[in-house]
Amino acid sequence: MTATAVPSARAAPARRLPRRARSGLRTGHVVLAAGWTGLSLVMLVLPASVLVQGAGAGFAVPAMALVGNGIIPFFAVGTVLTGAALGIGTPWGLVRYRWVVAKTVLALTVIVGSVVLNTGWIEAAAAGDDRSLLWSLVLSSAVHQVMLLTATVLSVEKPWGRWRRA
C-alpha cells in the first residue's frame, strides 16, 4: 500500500517589520515598560511613606492621583500597544508563545486592577482620613509591582515554548 503525502496547508509568511522599525519599537516598548514599572514603584512608596511617617498625606495623596491617573495610563497603554505591534510584526506573534500570552494577561490585569481599585481608593483617600485605604493602596501597588516584574522576567527568560497545535 502506498502512502500519499497530503500537502500541508502552509500559512502565509508572517509579516515582518523592517529591522529599524522593529528596533525602534522594541526600544520604545522597553522604555515604556521600565517607566511603568518605576511609576508603579512610586505608587507603592507614596502611601507606604505616609503610613511609616504618619504625616505627608497632604502631598502623597495628590501625588498618587497625579501619577496613577495622569501619568501611568500613558505608559501602560503605550506598553501594551507597542507589545501588540511587536507581536504582530515579529515571529513571536500575539498568541503563538505561552510567555507572550502570560505577559499580556499580566499587563492587562494590572491595568484593570489599577482602574477598578486604585482610582477609587485614591479618590476616597483624598476625601477623608481613612488609613486603611493607604494599606489597600500599598498592598495593591505591591501586587502590581510583582506582576510587572514577573512580566519582565518572562520577557528575559521566555519559558514554556509554543502552544501545541490541535
NORMORA-V416983 format. One record per helix or strand. SS is the DSSP state (hx for helix, st for strand). FROM is the first residue (numbers start at 0). TO is the last residue. If there is no record, write none. Layout:
# NORMORA-V416983
SS&FROM&TO, SS&FROM&TO
This chain:
# NORMORA-V416983
hx&18&52, hx&56&88, st&96&96, hx&97&126, hx&130&156, st&161&161
